[in-house]
Amino acid sequence: MQKLSAQPATQSTLSRQPFLSALPILSALQWRYAVHRFSDEQLPANDVEALIEATRLSASAYGLQPYRVLQVDTREIRERLLPHAKGQDKIVHCSHLLVLAAETEPDDHTIARYMSLLTAARTPTPEAHTGITRHMQSVLAGMTPAERAHWAREQVFIALGTLLTAAAGMHIDSCPMTGFDAEGVDQVLGLNSQGLSATALCALGRRHPEDDTALHAKLRLPTDAFVQVV
């Protein structure tokens, strides 16, 4: 390994092209973009199930998963969501629409749910069980209610990244959306009564052959501006 330097990474230290042939996921990420117009093609149910499973397996702080995924298949509900989506009609026309909703009040119940799963899967000693529980409780107790809600929303974006990457790897098109009226979406989907609030929407499907956005060059910071080796 080269000696660490505080200088920005350069093409001599980080060469991009070899990775494209070595790691298929990079080619998939080059291929993906935020689709503006979807075709009428419906995704196979097993593909959507695989994407939801990938999202379920995503990393989250302590593995607590303070969020849920809603699959909105009903056209009438999608149309009711449209006024709250700032005109993004792709939520109606895409093959599948997923709503990632964060817990509004993650607390001891969130921890107890996780510990129940952990106990069933790993049978920790009573001492370990108590230690893990108390540690997570102390972390959440050190936050204000607003901070805990913000923390839960941060976990959603980790899961969203997993979903988008999995979709790209399966050559399924997607478009993540955070520009929407969360209160309106929550009301339509009845999320408030579940202690949830919509944090991100993700449209899935196949790009329309006339979606000109597919022709646009992908714009990202160059590697030497994006990363520093320190």
N, C-alpha and C positions, 0 to 999 in steps of 0.2 A: 504494500500500500504506500502511495506517495506521501511525503511529509505534508501535514496540514498547513494551509496557507490562508491568510485573511483576504487574499485577493479574489476577485470574482472568478468563477470557473470559466475556462476557455475551451475552445474546440479541441485543444491538445489534451485536456484532462477529461472532457466529457464529449465523446463522439456520438452523435445521434444516430447516424444511419445504420451501423451494425446491429443496433437493438431491434430495428424494424424486422429484420429477417430472423433474429434469434427469439423474439417474443411476439407471437401472433397477437397478443392483446394490444400491443402498440399499433399494429396495423388496423385493428378494429376501432381503436380510439381515433385514429386518423380518419377513418371512414365515417364515424358518427358525426352528427351535427344536430342542432335543435330544429326539428322539422316544423315548418310553418303550415304545410298543407299535407294532410294524410289522404291516402287512397281509400276506397271502400273495402279493401281486402280485410278480412277478419283473421286475426291470429289464431292458430290452433290452441285449444284450451290447455294442452299439456305444456306449451311454451310459456303461457302466462303463469301457470302453476309453478314452473321452474323459476321464473323471475321473482315471484312472490317468495318462494323458498330461499332464493339467494338473498333477498332482502331480510328475511327472518334470521338468516345466519350471519348477518352483518355484525361487525363490531359495535359495541356500545360501552359506555363507562360502567365498569363492574359487571357488565352483562345484564344490566337491569332492564334494558329495552323499554324506556318510558314513553312509548308511542305505539300506535296501531296503524294498520293498513286497511283501507276500505276500497273494495273493488266496486266501482259504480257502473253497472251494466245497463240499468234501466234508462231508456232514452228520455222519458219524461222527467226523470230526476236530473239528468244532464242538462236538459233545456232549462230547468229551474235554476241550475247553478250558473248558467251563462250570464245573466245580468250581474253576477258577482265576480265574473272572471275578466272584467275589463275588455269585453269584446273578443276574447280569444276563443273563437268558435271551434277550434280544434278539439276542445273538450267534448263537443257533441259528435264530431265527425271521425274521431280516431277510433281504432278498433277497441281499445280498452283504456279506461281511465282509472288511475289509482290515486287515492288521497292519503297522504301520510299525515297523521294527526298526533300531536304531542299531548301527553298528560298535562293538565293545567295545574295540578297540585300533587306532584310526586312526593311521597312521604313514606312513613313506616309501612304502609300497606304495599307500596311498590317493593320495598325490601323484603317483606314477609312473603310475597309471591315468589320472588327469586329464591329465597332461602328454602321454600317448599320444594321447588324444582331441584335445587342443589342437593337437598337431603335425600330426595328420591333417587338421584343419579349417582351420587358419590358417597353417601353415608358418612359425613364428617363426624369426628368425635364431638362430644358435647362442648368441649373447650373450644374447638375450632369453630363450631357453629356460633357460639356466643361471641367469640372474637371477631369473626367476619361481620356478624350482624351489628355489633356495637360500633365497629369502624365505619360502616356505611351510614349508620344512623348519625354518627358524629359529623360526617361530611355534610349530609343534608341539613342537619340542625344548624350548621354554621352558615347557612345561606338564608336570605330573606325569602318569603314566598315568591316574589318577583324573580329573584335569582334562580330559584329552583325551576320555575317555569321556563326561564331562558335556557337553563342547563338542559332541560328536556328537549327544547327545540333544537339545540345544538346536536343532540344525538340523532334527531331526525335527518339532519343533513349528512351525517356519516352513512346512514342507511340509504339515503337518496343516491349518494355517490356509488354505493355498491350496486343499487338497482340499475343505474345508468351504465356502469361498466359491464354488468352481466348482460344487459340488453345489447350493448355493442358487440360483446363476444359472441352472441347468438345471431348477430346481424339483424336485430330487431330495432326499428327506429323508435325514437323517443323525443319528448320535449318536456323538460322540467319547467315548472311555473311557480313562482313565489309572488308574482304581482297580481293579487286578487284580494277581495274583501273577505277576510277570514270570518268575521262575524256573520256575514250573509251565508257563507258556505256552511258554517257551523249550524246555523238555524235550519237550512234545508236538510242537512243530514242528521239533525238531532244529536249533535256531538256534545252539546253542553251537558245534557243529562247523563252522558257517559264519562264526564270529567275529561273530555278531550277538546282540542282545538286544531283545526286544519293549519298545517304549517307549510306543506308543499303539495302541488298537484303534479302528476306525471302522466302525460298522454303517451300511449304505446300504439304501434301499428306499422304500416308500410308507407314510405314516402310516396307522394303522388308524383307521377312522371312529369308533371308540369310545375312542380315545386322548384322555382328558380333558385331558392336558397341553397339547394344541393350543389349548384355550380360555383358558389362562392368559395374562394380560397380560405382555408382555416387560418384564423389569426390568433396567434399566441406569442407571448414574449419569447425572444430567442433564449436558448439555454444559458448563455453566458450572462444575460441580464436577469434570468429567473432564479438561478441558484448560486450560492456562494459556498465555497469549501473553506471552512475556518479551522 
